[in-house]
Amino acid sequence: MTPIGRYGQDPGMTDQRLNPPPVANEREMLISWLDWHRETLAVKCDGLTEEQLRLRPVPPSTLSLLGLVRHMADVERTWFRRRLNGEDVEPIHFSLEDPDGEFDNVDTASADEAFATWRAEVDAARAVTAAHPDLDTLAKREARGVTVSHRWILVHMIEEYARHNGHADLIREQIDGVTGE
């Protein structure tokens, strides 16, 4: 099978991440770090085949690189479109009946479709952030009944990607020995 290239480009661990600016206003800094972490997930998946992206190299965990991409598509959708923008959109890969569907159901999932969905949700999240320039904008109440700000969502998303990029780094190293920032 042909390796999946980063964002549909030629495969081979192309790293086109832009380092966040060392000095910037708060909004620019948060958005830059979030974009850097989004790109890091793509870099971790670059150049692998669909079968490699599905591998779960740390039993009994169901974590795979493809599962992480599917998970982050749902996380982007939940926090930006559902919570901050108040859109009535359903989760993509999980449900109450299948709460870990994004990780558990990768055996027949299409990597191209997963990456296209994730990219679309990232683009939608960027549009929501652009439409809400105030970092103090409050998000709709979430399941736990806590109101959060746009700022909190951006910081949470940086944390979410950073945590999962650590997972992705370990998974990638198990697959083919590739490591990196």
Backbone bond lengths (Angstrom), bond angles and torsions (degrees), N, CA, C in turn:
res aa  C-N    CA-C-N  psi(-1)  N-CA   C-N-CA  omega(-1)  CA-C   N-CA-C  phi
1 M - - - 1.452 - - 1.527 108.93 -
2 T 1.304 116.73 147.65 1.458 122.82 -179.37 1.517 111.25 -74.78
3 P 1.334 117.55 136.42 1.464 119.29 176.41 1.521 111.25 -61.78
4 I 1.318 114.55 149.11 1.459 121.83 176.99 1.522 107.36 -85.31
5 G 1.320 117.74 121.06 1.456 121.59 178.54 1.515 111.50 -84.05
6 R 1.300 115.95 155.48 1.463 121.61 179.31 1.515 109.61 -61.30
7 Y 1.319 115.79 120.45 1.460 122.33 -179.88 1.522 112.46 51.13
8 G 1.325 115.62 35.58 1.458 119.26 176.93 1.512 113.91 79.62
9 Q 1.318 118.59 4.63 1.454 121.57 178.05 1.520 109.17 -85.93
10 D 1.332 116.79 -179.18 1.454 120.21 177.71 1.521 110.00 -60.71
11 P 1.350 116.87 138.19 1.454 120.08 179.34 1.517 112.09 -69.97
12 G 1.341 115.54 164.49 1.454 119.38 174.31 1.512 113.88 130.80
13 M 1.324 118.51 36.37 1.465 122.42 176.82 1.526 113.13 53.97
14 T 1.308 117.13 40.49 1.459 120.26 174.36 1.513 108.44 -67.25
15 D 1.304 114.72 125.78 1.463 120.03 -177.76 1.518 107.92 -113.34
16 Q 1.310 115.10 102.29 1.457 120.34 -179.46 1.523 111.18 -111.04
17 R 1.323 115.89 24.47 1.465 119.04 178.94 1.523 110.01 -66.98
18 L 1.320 114.83 143.72 1.456 121.45 173.66 1.516 107.59 -100.13
19 N 1.321 116.82 124.35 1.453 119.94 178.44 1.524 109.73 -63.83
20 P 1.333 116.55 137.76 1.470 118.85 176.93 1.527 109.91 -60.27
21 P 1.326 116.60 146.75 1.470 119.00 -179.27 1.525 110.85 -64.93
22 P 1.330 117.41 142.14 1.471 119.62 179.26 1.526 112.56 -71.09
23 V 1.326 116.77 -21.64 1.464 121.25 177.59 1.529 107.34 -136.93
24 A 1.329 115.28 124.74 1.466 120.18 179.34 1.524 107.94 -165.86
25 N 1.329 115.47 167.55 1.457 117.39 174.60 1.537 108.46 -71.85
26 E 1.314 115.46 167.29 1.468 120.10 -173.21 1.525 112.49 -58.17
27 R 1.309 117.18 -46.68 1.469 120.95 -177.99 1.518 111.18 -60.91
28 E 1.328 116.89 -48.95 1.469 120.82 -179.80 1.532 110.68 -61.66
29 M 1.334 116.87 -40.20 1.458 121.22 -179.50 1.529 110.73 -63.46
30 L 1.331 116.80 -47.92 1.458 120.19 -179.20 1.527 111.68 -63.05
31 I 1.307 116.79 -45.42 1.463 120.54 -179.73 1.523 110.71 -64.86
32 S 1.321 117.47 -39.63 1.470 121.10 179.43 1.521 111.45 -63.84
33 W 1.339 116.51 -44.39 1.465 119.09 178.87 1.519 111.52 -66.50
34 L 1.328 117.77 -38.51 1.458 119.91 177.67 1.525 110.34 -63.53
35 D 1.333 117.18 -45.11 1.461 119.63 178.23 1.527 111.74 -62.40
36 W 1.328 117.25 -37.77 1.463 120.62 178.61 1.530 109.89 -62.10
37 H 1.322 116.58 -42.96 1.461 119.34 179.36 1.525 112.15 -70.10
38 R 1.332 117.24 -34.95 1.466 119.12 174.94 1.521 109.91 -60.32
39 E 1.315 115.91 -46.67 1.471 120.42 179.49 1.529 111.54 -63.92
40 T 1.323 117.06 -33.78 1.463 120.71 179.50 1.524 110.52 -61.48
41 L 1.324 117.83 -40.88 1.461 119.63 177.07 1.524 110.53 -60.40
42 A 1.322 117.00 -42.23 1.466 120.04 178.25 1.528 111.22 -62.65
43 V 1.326 116.99 -41.47 1.468 121.21 179.51 1.526 110.35 -62.18
44 K 1.329 117.11 -41.02 1.471 120.70 -179.34 1.521 111.83 -62.96
45 C 1.322 117.65 -26.86 1.461 122.06 -177.81 1.523 113.11 -94.66
46 D 1.303 116.84 -11.22 1.451 122.02 -171.83 1.519 112.61 -62.93
47 G 1.315 115.06 136.96 1.457 121.46 172.73 1.510 115.54 81.21
48 L 1.321 118.42 4.68 1.456 121.13 179.79 1.524 110.83 -97.16
49 T 1.314 116.23 153.37 1.457 120.54 175.34 1.523 109.13 -78.19
50 E 1.307 115.31 167.21 1.460 120.35 177.57 1.532 110.01 -59.66
51 E 1.317 116.69 -40.47 1.469 120.06 178.54 1.522 111.10 -62.46
52 Q 1.327 117.54 -42.10 1.465 120.40 178.79 1.527 111.24 -65.56
53 L 1.318 117.26 -37.93 1.462 120.69 178.78 1.528 111.70 -64.84
54 R 1.329 116.90 -25.54 1.469 121.87 179.67 1.527 112.97 -84.57
55 L 1.326 117.80 -15.89 1.462 121.12 -174.75 1.524 112.08 -58.59
56 R 1.322 114.31 140.77 1.471 122.47 175.98 1.531 106.77 -117.69
57 P 1.325 116.75 82.60 1.457 119.83 -169.35 1.521 116.71 -79.03
58 V 1.332 118.45 1.32 1.458 120.21 -177.31 1.530 109.38 -127.95
59 P 1.343 117.01 75.02 1.460 118.98 179.49 1.526 111.10 -60.71
60 P 1.299 119.76 147.40 1.461 127.72 5.95 1.526 113.42 -90.38
61 S 1.314 117.46 9.99 1.461 121.11 -178.94 1.521 111.14 -61.30
62 T 1.334 116.02 144.36 1.464 120.68 175.36 1.529 111.34 -95.90
63 L 1.339 117.25 9.28 1.465 120.42 179.53 1.522 111.25 -64.80
64 S 1.312 114.76 134.64 1.465 122.94 172.63 1.519 106.30 -143.97
65 L 1.309 116.40 162.95 1.462 118.98 177.21 1.521 110.57 -62.91
66 L 1.324 117.20 -41.68 1.465 119.91 178.48 1.526 110.36 -63.78
67 G 1.319 117.52 -39.85 1.462 120.59 176.54 1.515 112.03 -62.18
68 L 1.339 116.83 -38.77 1.467 119.91 177.96 1.525 111.43 -64.64
69 V 1.322 117.46 -40.62 1.475 120.38 177.87 1.525 109.59 -63.34
70 R 1.320 117.17 -44.55 1.463 120.86 179.06 1.535 110.68 -63.87
71 H 1.328 116.59 -41.49 1.463 121.16 178.34 1.530 110.77 -61.23
72 M 1.324 116.73 -46.17 1.462 119.21 -177.22 1.526 112.07 -67.88
73 A 1.319 117.97 -28.33 1.470 119.75 173.50 1.526 109.46 -61.89
74 D 1.335 116.83 -44.18 1.457 120.40 178.11 1.520 112.23 -67.50
75 V 1.329 117.60 -38.59 1.466 120.85 179.52 1.527 110.04 -64.89
76 E 1.330 117.52 -45.37 1.477 121.22 176.96 1.530 109.47 -56.73
77 R 1.327 116.24 -48.45 1.464 121.12 -177.77 1.526 110.90 -61.66
78 T 1.324 116.40 -45.55 1.461 120.41 -176.78 1.519 111.94 -62.43
79 W 1.333 116.86 -51.98 1.465 118.65 -172.93 1.519 114.02 -75.27
80 F 1.320 117.12 -39.12 1.467 117.73 -176.32 1.521 112.29 -89.46
81 R 1.308 118.96 -51.11 1.453 120.21 -174.89 1.524 112.05 -79.36
82 R 1.336 117.02 -48.41 1.468 119.81 -176.49 1.522 111.64 -75.77
83 R 1.338 116.14 -51.77 1.469 118.70 -172.98 1.525 112.26 -80.53
84 L 1.321 118.26 -56.35 1.468 120.18 -174.63 1.525 112.22 -73.85
85 N 1.316 116.98 -41.52 1.460 119.77 -175.57 1.530 113.08 -93.43
86 G 1.328 116.96 -11.60 1.462 120.35 178.02 1.512 114.77 70.84
87 E 1.333 117.92 23.08 1.465 120.84 179.73 1.527 110.49 -76.15
88 D 1.306 115.17 145.80 1.459 121.22 178.06 1.528 108.44 -94.07
89 V 1.333 115.65 75.56 1.466 121.24 179.13 1.523 108.57 -118.64
90 E 1.304 115.06 141.81 1.461 121.63 -178.85 1.533 110.47 -81.66
91 P 1.333 116.87 156.08 1.466 119.16 171.39 1.530 109.69 -59.53
92 I 1.303 116.35 158.40 1.462 121.51 -175.65 1.524 111.83 -91.74
93 H 1.328 116.96 -49.37 1.456 120.71 -168.74 1.520 115.09 -115.26
94 F 1.315 119.01 -3.38 1.455 119.89 -179.43 1.522 109.49 -136.17
95 S 1.317 114.51 166.69 1.468 120.93 178.58 1.524 107.70 -152.44
96 L 1.307 116.51 175.34 1.465 119.93 175.98 1.524 110.39 -60.05
97 E 1.330 116.56 -35.62 1.460 121.40 179.95 1.529 111.63 -76.57
98 D 1.316 117.81 -21.89 1.467 122.98 -175.95 1.530 108.86 -138.98
99 P 1.346 117.60 67.19 1.469 120.65 -171.67 1.531 115.34 -64.00
100 D 1.323 118.20 -19.94 1.471 121.15 177.72 1.523 111.68 -112.62
101 G 1.322 116.12 26.66 1.460 121.13 -176.54 1.512 114.80 -56.80
102 E 1.338 116.73 -33.89 1.462 119.00 -178.72 1.522 111.39 -64.80
103 F 1.334 117.65 -28.18 1.462 122.21 178.72 1.528 111.95 -95.27
104 D 1.328 116.25 -41.08 1.459 120.59 -172.50 1.525 113.62 -75.43
105 N 1.308 118.24 -27.44 1.464 121.43 -170.96 1.531 112.87 -107.13
106 V 1.317 116.48 49.05 1.475 119.19 -178.84 1.529 113.01 -100.35
107 D 1.330 118.13 -8.25 1.467 120.27 -174.00 1.520 113.28 -59.38
108 T 1.311 117.55 -32.66 1.467 120.72 178.95 1.526 112.15 -119.16
109 A 1.322 116.57 5.54 1.469 120.48 -178.54 1.524 110.41 -70.08
110 S 1.297 116.29 145.18 1.464 122.37 177.89 1.527 109.91 -85.81
111 A 1.318 115.77 124.78 1.466 119.84 176.95 1.523 110.30 -64.83
112 D 1.330 117.75 -42.28 1.467 120.09 179.39 1.519 110.76 -58.78
113 E 1.327 116.25 -43.63 1.465 120.52 179.45 1.527 110.91 -66.10
114 A 1.329 116.88 -41.94 1.470 120.42 -179.81 1.520 111.08 -62.90
115 F 1.333 117.23 -43.98 1.461 119.89 179.62 1.524 111.11 -68.28
116 A 1.329 118.21 -38.63 1.472 120.88 177.71 1.526 110.42 -63.64
117 T 1.323 117.10 -41.92 1.464 121.04 178.50 1.515 110.53 -64.68
118 W 1.327 116.60 -45.70 1.467 120.61 179.25 1.524 110.34 -60.70
119 R 1.343 117.30 -46.37 1.475 120.08 179.08 1.525 110.88 -60.48
120 A 1.326 117.40 -40.03 1.468 120.91 179.33 1.525 110.64 -64.58
121 E 1.328 117.50 -40.34 1.462 120.22 178.92 1.530 111.56 -69.77
122 V 1.331 117.43 -36.08 1.468 120.28 174.93 1.527 109.56 -62.91
123 D 1.319 117.02 -44.69 1.474 120.50 178.32 1.529 110.90 -61.57
124 A 1.330 116.50 -42.32 1.472 120.25 178.53 1.524 110.33 -64.27
125 A 1.329 117.10 -40.56 1.470 120.93 179.02 1.522 110.46 -63.74
126 R 1.318 117.18 -41.21 1.468 120.10 177.18 1.528 110.59 -61.75
127 A 1.316 116.85 -40.03 1.468 120.67 179.27 1.532 110.70 -65.67
128 V 1.330 117.09 -40.11 1.463 120.25 177.76 1.522 109.91 -64.14
129 T 1.329 117.07 -44.31 1.464 120.42 178.75 1.527 110.47 -61.19
130 A 1.314 117.22 -41.38 1.469 120.47 178.85 1.531 110.97 -64.58
131 A 1.321 116.63 -34.14 1.469 120.78 -179.38 1.528 112.53 -76.92
132 H 1.326 116.85 -12.89 1.469 122.17 179.70 1.524 108.63 -123.19
133 P 1.325 117.43 77.08 1.467 119.15 -175.69 1.525 114.54 -68.05
134 D 1.319 117.36 -19.96 1.465 120.76 -178.93 1.527 109.71 -84.87
135 L 1.312 116.94 119.58 1.460 121.06 179.65 1.523 112.14 -69.15
136 D 1.316 117.49 -13.85 1.462 121.15 178.54 1.526 112.79 -90.95
137 T 1.345 117.24 1.33 1.459 120.05 175.77 1.523 108.29 -57.33
138 L 1.323 116.16 132.38 1.458 120.05 -178.12 1.514 110.78 -88.91
139 A 1.311 115.09 140.32 1.457 121.37 177.72 1.521 109.26 -86.61
140 K 1.311 115.45 157.23 1.459 121.27 176.60 1.521 108.69 -60.04
141 R 1.306 115.66 152.61 1.470 119.43 -179.76 1.521 110.00 -59.52
142 E 1.304 114.35 134.26 1.461 119.06 178.48 1.513 110.33 -94.42
143 A 1.310 117.06 -179.13 1.465 122.29 -172.90 1.521 113.11 -54.60
144 R 1.308 118.17 -32.65 1.463 120.44 -178.00 1.530 112.19 -85.83
145 G 1.319 117.46 1.90 1.453 120.97 176.87 1.512 114.49 77.47
146 V 1.317 117.28 23.10 1.458 121.81 -178.77 1.527 108.57 -108.81
147 T 1.318 116.25 132.30 1.460 120.57 174.86 1.518 108.00 -90.65
148 V 1.318 116.07 134.24 1.465 120.92 -178.88 1.529 109.23 -126.56
149 S 1.323 115.03 160.41 1.464 120.14 179.38 1.529 110.91 -94.30
150 H 1.311 114.90 165.13 1.467 121.85 174.14 1.529 109.22 -56.79
151 R 1.319 116.68 -40.89 1.472 122.00 178.05 1.532 109.84 -57.94
152 W 1.337 116.84 -47.19 1.460 121.60 -179.87 1.526 110.26 -59.16
153 I 1.331 116.43 -42.75 1.475 120.34 179.97 1.522 110.42 -61.81
154 L 1.325 117.92 -44.81 1.467 120.11 179.32 1.529 111.30 -62.01
155 V 1.325 116.78 -44.28 1.469 119.85 178.90 1.528 109.98 -64.95
156 H 1.330 116.44 -43.05 1.463 119.92 178.44 1.526 111.11 -60.71
157 M 1.313 117.72 -41.79 1.464 120.78 -179.63 1.533 111.33 -65.34
158 I 1.326 117.16 -38.16 1.473 120.32 175.18 1.525 108.83 -60.36
159 E 1.321 116.75 -46.40 1.471 121.50 178.77 1.519 110.97 -62.23
160 E 1.315 117.18 -43.76 1.472 121.68 -178.45 1.528 110.65 -61.36
161 Y 1.337 116.18 -47.76 1.462 119.36 178.20 1.526 111.49 -65.59
162 A 1.335 117.69 -41.96 1.464 120.12 -178.54 1.530 110.37 -60.39
163 R 1.319 116.76 -44.37 1.463 120.94 178.91 1.519 111.09 -62.03
164 H 1.323 116.21 -48.86 1.464 119.45 -178.14 1.522 112.49 -72.53
165 N 1.324 118.13 -27.76 1.467 119.13 174.57 1.527 110.80 -67.59
166 G 1.330 116.99 -30.95 1.463 119.67 172.25 1.524 110.75 -63.61
167 H 1.332 116.12 -43.42 1.462 119.84 175.01 1.534 109.73 -60.05
168 A 1.333 115.64 -46.21 1.470 120.29 -177.69 1.526 111.18 -60.85
169 D 1.314 116.90 -38.50 1.462 120.35 179.41 1.527 110.59 -62.34
170 L 1.322 116.74 -44.63 1.465 120.36 179.48 1.529 111.66 -67.11
171 I 1.330 116.59 -41.55 1.465 120.13 178.71 1.524 109.72 -62.86
172 R 1.330 117.02 -45.75 1.463 120.69 -179.49 1.523 110.99 -61.27
173 E 1.307 117.28 -42.16 1.462 120.10 179.35 1.527 110.46 -62.58
174 Q 1.326 117.72 -37.99 1.452 120.94 177.87 1.531 111.68 -66.64
175 I 1.330 117.00 -32.47 1.470 120.90 -176.85 1.514 111.15 -73.79
176 D 1.346 116.87 -51.94 1.469 118.27 -173.36 1.530 115.04 -141.39
177 G 1.329 116.24 11.22 1.454 119.78 176.45 1.510 115.22 82.06
178 V 1.347 118.21 -2.24 1.456 121.14 -178.41 1.532 109.06 -74.91
179 T 1.318 115.70 130.19 1.458 122.12 176.26 1.520 108.31 -127.70
180 G 1.287 115.50 170.55 1.463 118.58 178.01 1.502 111.84 157.85
181 E 1.301 113.71 173.58 1.451 123.58 -177.41 1.510 111.81 -70.89
